[in-house]
């Protein structure tokens, strides 16, 4: 007579619960101490508010301890429950019982899921009790501490725990060693994000113009696994919730099939399936290779180091993988596989290097382009903090961006060579195509190319670009609260504050006019600004959630801003808004030594001291107010550019400043003096 | 009843079992003998449906064993390496067995605990190795199995305990017609209780025999003749082995006892004795002639 077959065996479930309940208790206690207990004590303390504690506990992104638990506890639980598969003795005995593998699998997992769920549910129950006791109708109980937020916490915690658990169960089926199970589970959780991270950073080195888009990583790849998703994102949208449910069911089913296929003699084997051994081996080798490449390239940004890194990483990874699989360190006779791997990789790399798919040379046809983007990198292109569209649509600009792009491609070899010892700028180019696709590229090009390029200057000088680029064109005048003008040397004077609304409007119009008039050459000159203009406005429509949003605009008053300068003069703000020769006691100028010119690491304090005390060098001391004005108009701030003259400005109030000036910007009398 | 047909199994590239056939009849005790590493435990794990064979079939009571709960409920198995749930006492283990095996006999269990004088409440893992073996016997026999598969069961038991254990097993065979398969690397140990013996060598079944038949088929005969031994004798009877010590000849002869004795008597021996043969000797002589190094196999 066939006995009735259930898909699980209740006795196994009960035995598991009996054996591992201690684990769940530990998990519960940690949750309890970090959450309910902490919140309880804050409720009872009149001096402190429990708001942020509750908020942080219920939002996984801010609950670091819960993250650690959500990785650690499920993995450990799966390791303990399926430990019997990894020891010869216990495997034999467990499978000699009149219980099928399917029944064993489901029964153990029922116990596992119960043990995962109970601590979370119990914590939630306590939280709900707390909520009911302390509910006083305040905002806290309407917005943060609600039944629905607690249930959401239960749901997301369980989802997170469940997937980590199922991953670990699958790992248990694949390997015959508990330690390897633990390592495999841990790696699998971070595999999607880790691999993509390494891949894009490697492509960045291999493909000219490749764009590293970390945001894309966070928004797509990180979301594959809930735990990494919570690390990168505030909330999870419902599509991904569906995906997680599907993922856990799929992984569970795969693990079940693997268990049925598993040869039990593989207890204590590193990898229980012959088929998976090469996958593990070459996967490991590949990961190690790209990690090696990224690491070596980071130390020394030279191509040959990249390839040395690849080789070292690959051989090391291959040997380690082989050692793990063979459980022996004597594996050196098995290098044939590495040679085959090497040849395959060589072919792939050659393909990438010779750009067989045409990645590097691809420029869309004008007819296909909807709009384009050009900028200092692609940050603003990806950024969605600006509500407005920052793409360029005029035929002229589309043409210019394409021209710039082809110019960069044509100079590829030259630019790559220069990248190592010259200062570079990042430029970002993007095309939005009519078919909805986008094409994005980023390049590091020599600074002098950016400074002098015709296409770039034409793009910059176009009204469309400026209107996109400057926030001030999108400012609603009615919402401006006040404007500060700060001449950057705080001790000289207080910032000028403009509050009259008519004046503010006029001033903003003057600034806009100056921006529209500005040439690319002026934009790129190295002269420092007269002052920082700080426009503060209010934006009540924005919700509380986004309280960190900037409600201000910074803009520079540049030396060539004629409209603004004359407006300031007319309204009597001019002299208060900038440093005037009368604020200066004297100025000392010296030729910059070669050493300082080429090095970024000089000590300004030391130089200032030298300027003041060391009178042996050939130096120009200025006390004439007109000459001072000329210096003020022309000096530059320190950047990586050429620093021809080193200038010490000594103010009347005893403060001093170290600034620089290029040969190009230097006034005649300075040039003459040093000739 | 246990039936194994053409069973083969490899661990990775290493072949452990090759075309093994084995039959244990209902109500008989079968001794599976082989040196270390000959594949006994692997064979047994197939009998229990723990390992999946590469080829061949395993039947118990005419049903396939693998993943077959109904059959497994009627098998009592003692593995070579014992395993109990950590922290469990015999009482805990028994209550687990009670739920898993429907034929559990509580009365017998209590009786056996009494006979073996074990403390039910002590953690099993704290017990000595021999006591752990006794626990295995108690639990297994209390499930009232129809088939018993015992992998080196009496290793580490003292002679007194061995006796008790054999007594239980023989009783079960006699009263309930239980089929038993016992593995050992020691032929002498099994000689007294087995009905059948199979010798496994390097994953292959060397020989499978009914012991009574075997014993009535091979004889050790000591004879002394006045004169030299007549040459015809060695041609008349099937001599497996012969030795000479002084005037005493020692023959190991295969065949019907009466017939052989009459043939020796034809030449008027001064003395003719029929000596008892140990199972070990039978195998050594029988197989030695076939060219196997049987001595290495059956220690």
Interface residues (C-beta under 8 A of the other chain):
Chain A: X1 X2 X3 X5 X9 X11 X15 X19 X87 X88 X89 X90 X91 X92 X93 X94 X95 X96 X97 X98 X99 X100 X101 X103 X263 X264 X265 X274
Chain B: X11 X12 X45 X48 X49 X50 X51 X52 X67 X69 X70 X71 X72 X73 X75 X77 X79 X81 X82 X83 X84 X85 X86 X87 X96 X99 X100 X101 X102
